[in-house]
């Protein structure tokens, strides 16, 4: 009110105000302040030329004059990345340099942001730890905003409004209020992000509520399972590029959701995700990550009691595992997965599930072709073609037409393994 009264009485006066919250006054111009620039993988630029690194080195040398960036560059850079260039966090981290090296400091920060504190007598109490700073911010929030903010901590790498609404119950007014308080940062691409250290703090708050972590992670997992499934048609059709651009920004969330589903053997969520995620990895040449994701899911679901839904998921996982194993020349592993997949299909007495390249005969034909057995490759391709036509399976039929004509050594053709 004092600022508003002053501006009304003296309209020619201009004030420069720093605050974690917007004043929400008419005529206010907002200039968001982020952390200091820090290394983020830019090639050709030395770490010392980043302001965050220079600040950390200067403060570290205050408590350990012999501190040298040359000997601790990797750890120092990691510290700057973890705190995202936040000046107070850098100063608090550097205060530990008198007893710990930079790599150890970085490891402690990753373990928990309550490590970032100081006992210096002439530092104001509210700045002696990041916990104190976050406590002040937290205590000013209404209870409903606190509940939403806790649930938002499950997101990784930012999120969109729709995801925040479905997973955390975040209404637009609450999101706007959190942006005004500099707790969330809105980006022009429509995504919201939270500072990593603040996310740690709010995750601790969420963990304090019985069952809240599991419920929220379940919602997060279900949302991104549906998110991937809704883009499967575009990934297999004419809007592949659009689908890829939609998925890429949320890859960290998708990885977290997949891992949660794997850890809990959540069959329904894995079933929704597997084909779309596999195609995304395929198109981006992320073969190793894809193979590891399929391996982990197979290991998880095979520990569960077998039912039809689990078996259907297993067929999808096994055939995807085989395709990526072929990429790495692991032909025996691929064959073993495909044989197991065929056993499951025979046990269920069903045709291959809908999707792209889901018939085990197709990758088996690829393996035969790689080994130079072109007649066998053609036979398998023809069997797959006849089966897919009788089943009305468009995508498998397309693959099968290619495989059934692989009879000339050295003939170039397009296939999933390209």
C-alpha positions as CSV (number, residue, x, y, z in Angstrom):
1,X,0.0,0.0,0.0
2,X,2.9,2.4,0.7
3,X,4.2,2.0,-2.8
4,X,0.8,2.5,-4.3
5,X,0.2,5.6,-2.2
6,X,3.6,7.0,-3.1
7,X,3.1,6.5,-6.9
8,X,-0.4,8.1,-6.7
9,X,1.0,11.1,-4.9
10,X,4.1,11.5,-7.1
11,X,3.3,10.0,-10.5
12,X,6.7,11.1,-11.8
13,X,8.5,8.8,-9.4
14,X,9.9,5.5,-10.6
15,X,10.8,2.7,-8.2
16,X,13.1,-0.3,-8.7
17,X,11.8,-3.0,-6.4
18,X,13.2,-6.5,-6.0
19,X,10.8,-9.1,-4.6
20,X,9.9,-12.7,-4.8
21,X,6.3,-11.7,-5.5
22,X,4.8,-9.4,-8.0
23,X,3.3,-6.3,-6.5
24,X,0.3,-6.5,-8.8
25,X,0.0,-2.7,-9.2
26,X,-1.2,-0.9,-12.3
27,X,1.8,0.4,-14.3
28,X,4.1,-2.3,-12.9
29,X,6.7,-3.7,-15.3
30,X,7.9,-7.2,-14.4
31,X,11.5,-8.3,-15.2
32,X,11.9,-11.9,-14.0
33,X,15.4,-12.7,-12.6
34,X,16.8,-16.2,-13.0
35,X,20.0,-17.7,-11.7
36,X,23.5,-16.8,-13.0
37,X,24.5,-18.4,-16.3
38,X,26.0,-21.8,-15.8
39,X,27.5,-24.5,-18.0
40,X,24.9,-26.7,-19.7
41,X,26.9,-28.6,-22.3
42,X,27.8,-25.7,-24.6
43,X,30.8,-26.9,-26.6
44,X,33.8,-24.6,-26.9
45,X,33.2,-22.5,-23.8
46,X,35.3,-22.9,-20.7
47,X,33.4,-23.1,-17.4
48,X,35.3,-20.2,-15.8
49,X,33.7,-17.9,-18.3
50,X,30.2,-18.5,-16.7
51,X,29.2,-16.2,-13.9
52,X,27.9,-19.0,-11.7
53,X,31.2,-20.8,-11.8
54,X,33.2,-17.6,-11.1
55,X,31.0,-16.9,-8.1
56,X,31.5,-20.4,-6.7
57,X,35.3,-20.3,-7.2
58,X,35.6,-16.8,-5.6
59,X,33.5,-17.9,-2.5
60,X,35.3,-21.2,-2.2
61,X,38.7,-19.4,-2.2
62,X,37.6,-17.4,0.7
63,X,37.4,-20.5,2.9
64,X,40.1,-22.5,1.1
65,X,42.7,-20.1,-0.5
66,X,44.3,-23.0,-2.4
67,X,41.1,-24.0,-4.1
68,X,41.6,-24.4,-7.8
69,X,39.0,-25.0,-10.5
70,X,41.5,-27.0,-12.5
71,X,41.5,-29.8,-9.9
72,X,37.7,-29.7,-9.2
73,X,36.1,-28.5,-12.4
74,X,33.7,-31.4,-12.9
75,X,32.3,-31.1,-9.3
76,X,32.1,-27.3,-9.5
77,X,30.2,-27.4,-12.7
78,X,27.8,-30.0,-11.3
79,X,27.1,-27.8,-8.3
80,X,26.3,-24.9,-10.6
81,X,23.9,-27.1,-12.6
82,X,22.2,-28.6,-9.5
83,X,21.5,-25.1,-8.0
84,X,20.7,-23.7,-11.5
85,X,23.0,-20.7,-10.9
86,X,21.1,-19.5,-7.8
87,X,23.6,-17.1,-6.1
88,X,22.6,-17.8,-2.5
89,X,22.8,-21.6,-3.1
90,X,26.2,-21.1,-4.7
91,X,27.5,-19.2,-1.6
92,X,26.1,-21.7,0.8
93,X,27.7,-24.6,-1.2
94,X,31.0,-22.8,-1.4
95,X,31.1,-22.4,2.4
96,X,31.6,-26.2,2.6
97,X,34.8,-26.0,0.5
98,X,36.9,-25.7,3.6
99,X,36.1,-29.4,4.5
100,X,34.8,-31.0,1.3
101,X,35.8,-31.1,-2.3
102,X,33.4,-30.0,-5.0
103,X,32.4,-33.5,-6.1
104,X,31.4,-34.4,-2.5
105,X,29.5,-31.1,-2.1
106,X,27.6,-31.9,-5.3
107,X,26.7,-35.4,-4.1
108,X,25.4,-33.9,-0.8
109,X,23.2,-31.4,-2.6
110,X,21.7,-34.2,-4.7
111,X,21.0,-36.1,-1.5
112,X,19.0,-33.2,-0.1
113,X,18.9,-29.4,-0.3
114,X,18.9,-29.1,3.6
115,X,22.7,-29.5,3.2
116,X,22.9,-26.0,1.9
117,X,23.3,-24.0,5.1
118,X,25.9,-21.9,6.8
119,X,26.8,-21.1,10.4
120,X,28.4,-17.7,9.6
121,X,27.4,-15.2,12.4
122,X,26.9,-12.2,10.2
123,X,24.5,-13.8,7.7
124,X,20.8,-13.0,8.4
125,X,18.9,-16.0,9.9
126,X,16.6,-16.1,6.9
127,X,19.5,-16.6,4.6
128,X,21.5,-19.2,6.6
129,X,19.9,-22.0,4.7
130,X,17.8,-22.7,1.6
131,X,15.4,-24.5,4.0
132,X,14.8,-21.2,5.8
133,X,14.1,-19.4,2.5
134,X,11.8,-22.1,1.3
135,X,10.0,-22.2,4.6
136,X,9.2,-18.5,4.4
137,X,7.7,-19.0,0.9
138,X,5.8,-22.1,1.9
139,X,4.3,-20.6,5.0
140,X,2.9,-17.7,3.0
141,X,0.9,-20.0,0.7
142,X,-2.8,-20.8,1.3
143,X,-3.4,-24.4,2.2
144,X,-4.9,-25.2,-1.2
145,X,-1.9,-23.8,-3.0
146,X,0.4,-25.9,-0.7
147,X,-1.5,-29.1,-1.6
148,X,-1.2,-28.4,-5.3
149,X,2.5,-27.4,-5.1
150,X,3.3,-30.7,-3.2
151,X,1.7,-32.7,-6.1
152,X,3.5,-30.7,-8.7
153,X,6.8,-32.0,-7.3
154,X,6.3,-35.3,-9.2
155,X,6.9,-33.6,-12.5
156,X,10.3,-33.7,-14.1
157,X,11.6,-31.1,-16.6
158,X,8.5,-29.0,-16.5
159,X,4.9,-29.6,-17.4
160,X,1.9,-28.2,-19.3
161,X,-1.3,-26.8,-17.8
162,X,-3.4,-29.8,-18.8
163,X,-1.0,-32.1,-17.0
164,X,-1.0,-30.0,-13.9
165,X,-4.8,-29.9,-13.8
166,X,-5.1,-33.7,-14.1
167,X,-2.3,-34.8,-11.9
168,X,-2.2,-32.1,-9.3
169,X,-5.6,-30.5,-9.4
170,X,-4.0,-27.2,-10.3
171,X,-6.5,-24.6,-11.5
172,X,-5.4,-21.7,-13.7
173,X,-5.8,-19.1,-10.8
174,X,-3.5,-21.3,-8.6
175,X,-0.9,-21.6,-11.3
176,X,-1.0,-17.9,-11.9
177,X,-0.6,-17.2,-8.2
178,X,2.4,-19.5,-8.0
179,X,4.0,-17.7,-11.0
180,X,3.4,-14.3,-9.3
181,X,5.3,-15.6,-6.3
182,X,8.2,-16.8,-8.4
183,X,7.5,-20.4,-7.4
184,X,6.7,-21.5,-10.9
185,X,8.1,-20.0,-14.1
186,X,5.9,-19.9,-17.2
187,X,7.7,-20.2,-20.5
188,X,6.5,-18.9,-23.9
189,X,6.0,-22.5,-25.2
190,X,3.3,-22.9,-22.6
191,X,5.2,-25.0,-20.1
192,X,5.7,-24.4,-16.4
193,X,8.9,-25.3,-14.6
194,X,10.0,-25.3,-10.9
195,X,13.6,-24.8,-9.7
196,X,15.1,-28.1,-8.9
197,X,16.0,-27.3,-5.3
198,X,12.4,-26.1,-4.7
199,X,11.1,-29.3,-6.2
200,X,13.2,-31.2,-3.7
201,X,11.7,-29.2,-0.9
202,X,8.1,-29.7,-2.0
203,X,8.7,-33.4,-2.6
204,X,9.7,-33.6,1.0
205,X,6.4,-31.9,2.0
206,X,4.5,-34.4,-0.2
207,X,6.3,-37.3,1.5
208,X,5.0,-36.1,4.8
209,X,1.4,-36.9,3.8
210,X,0.5,-40.6,4.2
211,X,0.0,-42.3,0.8
212,X,0.2,-39.0,-1.0
213,X,3.4,-39.9,-3.0
214,X,1.9,-43.1,-4.3
215,X,-1.4,-41.6,-5.2
216,X,0.2,-38.6,-7.1
217,X,2.8,-40.8,-8.8
218,X,-0.1,-43.1,-9.9
219,X,-1.9,-40.1,-11.4
220,X,1.3,-38.9,-13.1
221,X,1.9,-42.4,-14.5
222,X,-1.6,-42.7,-15.8
223,X,-1.6,-39.3,-17.4
224,X,1.6,-39.9,-19.4
225,X,0.5,-43.4,-20.3
226,X,-2.6,-41.8,-21.9
227,X,-0.5,-39.0,-23.4
228,X,1.7,-41.5,-25.3
229,X,-1.3,-43.7,-26.3
230,X,-3.1,-40.7,-27.7
231,X,-0.2,-40.0,-30.1
232,X,0.3,-43.6,-31.3
233,X,-1.9,-43.1,-34.4
234,X,0.1,-40.0,-35.4
235,X,3.4,-41.8,-34.9
236,X,2.2,-44.5,-37.2
237,X,0.6,-42.1,-39.6
238,X,1.1,-38.8,-41.4
239,X,1.8,-36.6,-38.4
240,X,4.9,-38.3,-37.1
241,X,6.8,-35.0,-36.8
242,X,4.1,-33.3,-34.9
243,X,3.8,-36.2,-32.5
244,X,7.6,-36.3,-31.9
245,X,7.6,-32.5,-31.2
246,X,4.9,-33.0,-28.6
247,X,6.6,-35.9,-26.9
248,X,10.1,-34.6,-26.8
249,X,9.6,-31.8,-24.2
250,X,8.0,-34.3,-21.8
251,X,10.6,-37.1,-22.2
252,X,11.8,-36.7,-18.6
253,X,8.2,-37.1,-17.3
254,X,7.6,-40.0,-19.6
255,X,10.8,-41.7,-18.3
256,X,9.7,-41.2,-14.7
257,X,6.2,-42.5,-15.5
258,X,7.5,-45.6,-17.3
259,X,9.9,-46.3,-14.4
260,X,7.1,-46.0,-11.9
261,X,5.0,-48.4,-14.0
262,X,7.9,-50.8,-14.2
263,X,8.6,-50.7,-10.5
264,X,4.9,-51.4,-9.7
265,X,4.3,-53.8,-12.6
266,X,1.4,-51.6,-13.7
267,X,0.2,-53.5,-16.7
268,X,-2.4,-51.1,-18.0
269,X,-0.1,-48.1,-18.0
270,X,2.7,-50.1,-19.7
271,X,0.3,-51.4,-22.3
272,X,-0.8,-47.9,-23.2
273,X,2.8,-46.7,-23.5
274,X,4.9,-49.4,-25.0
275,X,4.2,-49.0,-28.7
276,X,4.3,-45.3,-28.8
277,X,7.4,-45.1,-26.6
278,X,9.1,-47.7,-28.8
279,X,8.4,-45.8,-32.0
280,X,9.6,-42.5,-30.4
281,X,12.9,-44.2,-29.4
282,X,13.1,-45.8,-32.9
283,X,12.7,-42.5,-34.7
284,X,15.2,-40.8,-32.5
285,X,17.7,-43.6,-32.7
286,X,17.6,-44.0,-28.9
287,X,18.1,-47.7,-29.3
288,X,20.1,-48.4,-26.1
289,X,17.6,-46.6,-23.9
290,X,14.7,-48.4,-25.6
291,X,16.3,-51.8,-25.1
292,X,16.9,-51.1,-21.5
293,X,13.3,-49.9,-21.0
294,X,11.9,-53.1,-22.6
295,X,14.2,-55.4,-20.7
296,X,13.2,-53.8,-17.3
297,X,9.5,-54.0,-18.1
298,X,9.7,-57.7,-19.2
299,X,11.6,-58.5,-16.0
300,X,8.9,-56.7,-14.0
301,X,5.8,-58.2,-15.5
302,X,7.1,-61.8,-15.7
303,X,7.4,-61.7,-11.9
304,X,3.6,-61.2,-11.7
305,X,0.8,-63.8,-11.8
306,X,0.0,-64.4,-15.4
307,X,-3.4,-63.3,-16.8
308,X,-4.5,-62.4,-20.2
309,X,-3.8,-58.7,-19.9
310,X,-0.3,-59.4,-18.7
311,X,0.2,-61.9,-21.5
312,X,-0.9,-59.3,-24.1
313,X,1.5,-56.8,-22.7
314,X,4.3,-59.4,-22.7
315,X,3.8,-60.0,-26.4
316,X,4.2,-56.3,-27.1
317,X,7.3,-56.0,-24.9
318,X,8.9,-59.1,-26.3
319,X,8.6,-58.1,-30.0
320,X,9.9,-54.6,-29.2
321,X,12.8,-56.1,-27.3
322,X,13.5,-58.3,-30.4
323,X,13.5,-55.3,-32.8
324,X,16.0,-53.4,-30.7
325,X,18.1,-56.5,-30.1
326,X,18.5,-56.8,-33.8
327,X,19.8,-53.3,-33.9
328,X,22.7,-54.4,-31.7
329,X,23.3,-57.6,-33.6
330,X,22.0,-59.6,-30.6
331,X,20.3,-62.1,-32.9
332,X,20.1,-65.0,-30.4
333,X,18.5,-62.7,-27.8
334,X,16.0,-61.5,-30.5
335,X,15.2,-65.0,-31.5
336,X,14.6,-66.1,-27.9
337,X,12.2,-63.2,-27.3
338,X,10.3,-63.9,-30.5
339,X,10.0,-67.6,-29.7
340,X,8.6,-66.7,-26.3
341,X,6.2,-64.2,-28.0
342,X,5.0,-66.9,-30.4
343,X,4.3,-69.2,-27.4
344,X,2.2,-66.6,-25.8
345,X,0.2,-66.0,-29.0
346,X,-0.4,-69.7,-29.4
347,X,-1.4,-70.1,-25.7
348,X,-3.9,-67.2,-26.1
349,X,-5.0,-68.4,-29.6
350,X,-5.1,-64.9,-30.9
351,X,-3.5,-63.1,-33.9
352,X,-0.7,-60.5,-33.3
353,X,-1.9,-57.4,-31.5
354,X,-2.6,-54.2,-33.5
355,X,0.4,-52.0,-34.1
356,X,3.5,-51.7,-36.3
357,X,5.6,-54.8,-36.8
358,X,3.9,-56.8,-34.1
359,X,4.0,-60.2,-35.9
360,X,7.1,-62.2,-34.7
361,X,7.4,-63.6,-38.2
362,X,8.5,-60.1,-39.4
363,X,11.6,-59.7,-37.3
364,X,12.4,-63.4,-37.7
365,X,12.5,-62.7,-41.5
366,X,14.9,-59.8,-40.8
367,X,17.2,-62.1,-38.9
368,X,17.1,-64.7,-41.7
369,X,18.0,-62.0,-44.2
370,X,20.9,-60.7,-42.0
371,X,22.2,-64.3,-41.9
372,X,22.0,-64.5,-45.7
373,X,19.1,-67.0,-45.8
374,X,17.0,-65.1,-48.3
375,X,14.7,-68.0,-49.1
376,X,13.8,-68.3,-45.5
377,X,13.3,-64.6,-45.2
378,X,11.0,-64.6,-48.2
379,X,9.0,-67.6,-46.7
380,X,8.6,-65.9,-43.4
381,X,7.6,-62.7,-45.1
382,X,5.0,-64.5,-47.2
383,X,3.6,-66.3,-44.2
384,X,3.3,-62.9,-42.4
385,X,1.7,-61.4,-45.5
386,X,-1.0,-64.0,-45.8
387,X,-1.7,-63.9,-42.0
388,X,-1.9,-60.1,-41.9
389,X,-4.3,-60.0,-45.0
390,X,-6.6,-62.5,-43.4
391,X,-6.5,-60.6,-40.2
392,X,-7.0,-57.2,-41.8
393,X,-3.8,-56.0,-40.2
394,X,-2.7,-53.1,-42.3
395,X,0.6,-52.2,-40.7
396,X,1.9,-55.8,-40.5
397,X,0.9,-56.3,-44.1
398,X,3.0,-53.4,-45.3
399,X,6.1,-54.9,-43.6
400,X,5.3,-58.4,-44.9
401,X,5.2,-57.2,-48.5
402,X,8.7,-55.9,-48.1
403,X,10.0,-59.1,-46.4
404,X,8.3,-61.5,-48.9
405,X,10.3,-60.0,-51.7
406,X,13.7,-60.2,-50.0
407,X,15.0,-62.9,-52.3
408,X,17.9,-61.0,-54.1
409,X,21.1,-60.7,-52.0
410,X,22.1,-57.1,-51.6
411,X,18.7,-55.8,-52.7
412,X,17.9,-52.6,-50.8
413,X,14.5,-52.4,-49.1
414,X,12.9,-50.4,-46.3
415,X,12.0,-52.1,-43.1
416,X,11.7,-51.2,-39.4
417,X,15.4,-51.8,-38.9
418,X,16.1,-49.7,-42.0
